[in-house]
Amino acid sequence: MGKRKSRAKPPPKKRMDKLDTVFCCPFCNHGSSVECRMICQENFSTTVTALTEPIDIYSEWIDECERVNNLEDDGA
């Protein structure tokens, strides 16, 4: 005897929430003044891969800002 086919629906796909692309400026603390785009006219640039997200670029920029500020504090 053959088995009956199941009529169960497949599980729903998980919805991924979008990550932020607009941030508060670390220098002037003005809200929504920094926008991360893959192509940007600002003077901070980094290598972008297929897996890079705007939040990754922003995090690298903040790390670079902290590194430069620490060098200035140590040299003063």
N, C-alpha and C positions, 0 to 999 in steps of 0.2 A: 504494500500500500504506500502511496506517495504522501508526502507531507504537504500541508496547506501553506501557502505563502503568507508571510506576516504582512499586515497592513500598517505596521508602525511607521510613523513619520521619522525621517532622519532628524537628529538633534539640530537646533538652530545654530547658525554661524555666530561666533562671538564677534561683537562689534567693538572695534578698536577706537577709543576716544582719540581725537586729534590733540597733538601736543601744542603748547603755546608757541607762537612765533613773534609776539610783541611783549617787550619786557620794560622794566623800569631802568633808567640810565644809572649805572653805578657811580657816575661822577656828580651829576646834578640832582639825582633822585627824583626826576620828573617821570611820572607814570606814563606808560605807553609811548615813550619817546625813542625806544630802540626796537627796530623791527629787523628780524633775521630773515634774510633771503639767501638763496644759493648763489645768486649773482648780486653783488653789493658794490656800492661806490665808496664805502668807508675805507680807511687805510689799514684795517686789520684784515688779513687774508689767511686762509688755511687750506690745506689739501682736502678736497671733497671726494668721497667715494660714493658708490651706489647705496651704501648703508648709512650715510651721514644724514642726520636730521638737523633742523634749525637749532634745536636745544643744544646739540653737541657743539655747534659753532659758537653759540653764546657762552657755553661753559668754558671752551678753550680761550675765548676772549677775556673772560673774567679771570681765569688762571694767569694769563699773560699780563693783565693789569696788576694783579697782586704781585707777580714776580718783579715787574718794573718798579712798583712802589716800594717793595722791600729792598731793591738795589739802591734806590734813591735814599731811603732811610739809613741804610748802612754806610753810604758814601758821605752823608751830611754831617 
